């Protein structure tokens, strides 16, 4: 199961490239990938964060 992290936490990550129109650009795997966000209780979260998935292992 993929862990979601708050957008605020994502923005602080060294792998974060940009955030625009509900999507995050991330270079965690050393290539630009688009990640989706979702609002839960009015708080934006990054869904399927690769860093969070690795931290769970």
C-alpha positions in Angstrom: 0.0 0.0 0.0 1.3 3.4 -1.0 1.8 6.0 1.7 0.6 9.5 1.1 2.4 12.6 2.4 1.2 16.1 2.8 2.0 18.5 0.0 3.8 20.7 2.5 6.2 17.8 3.3 6.6 17.1 -0.4 7.6 20.7 -1.1 10.5 20.4 1.3 11.9 17.2 -0.3 15.1 17.4 -2.3 13.5 15.4 -5.1 10.7 17.9 -5.6 10.9 19.8 -8.9 7.6 21.7 -9.1 3.9 21.8 -8.2 1.3 23.0 -10.7 -2.4 22.4 -11.4 -2.7 19.6 -8.9 0.3 17.6 -9.9 3.9 17.4 -8.6 7.0 16.8 -10.7 9.4 14.6 -8.9 12.9 13.2 -9.8 13.2 10.6 -7.0 14.2 7.9 -9.5 16.5 10.3 -11.4 13.9 11.0 -14.0 11.1 13.5 -14.1 7.8 11.8 -13.1 4.4 13.3 -12.5 2.6 12.6 -9.2 -1.0 13.3 -8.4 -2.4 15.2 -5.4 -5.6 14.7 -3.6 -7.4 16.8 -1.0 -8.4 15.0 2.2 -10.2 17.1 4.8 -9.2 20.2 2.9 -5.5 19.3 3.1 -3.5 18.5 -0.1 -1.6 15.2 -0.1 0.8 13.7 -2.6 -0.5 10.2 -3.6 2.0 7.4 -4.3 5.1 9.2 -3.1 8.1 7.0 -4.0 10.2 8.3 -1.1 7.4 7.4 1.4 7.1 4.0 -0.2 10.8 3.3 0.2 10.7 4.6 3.8 8.0 2.0 4.6 10.2 -0.9 3.6 
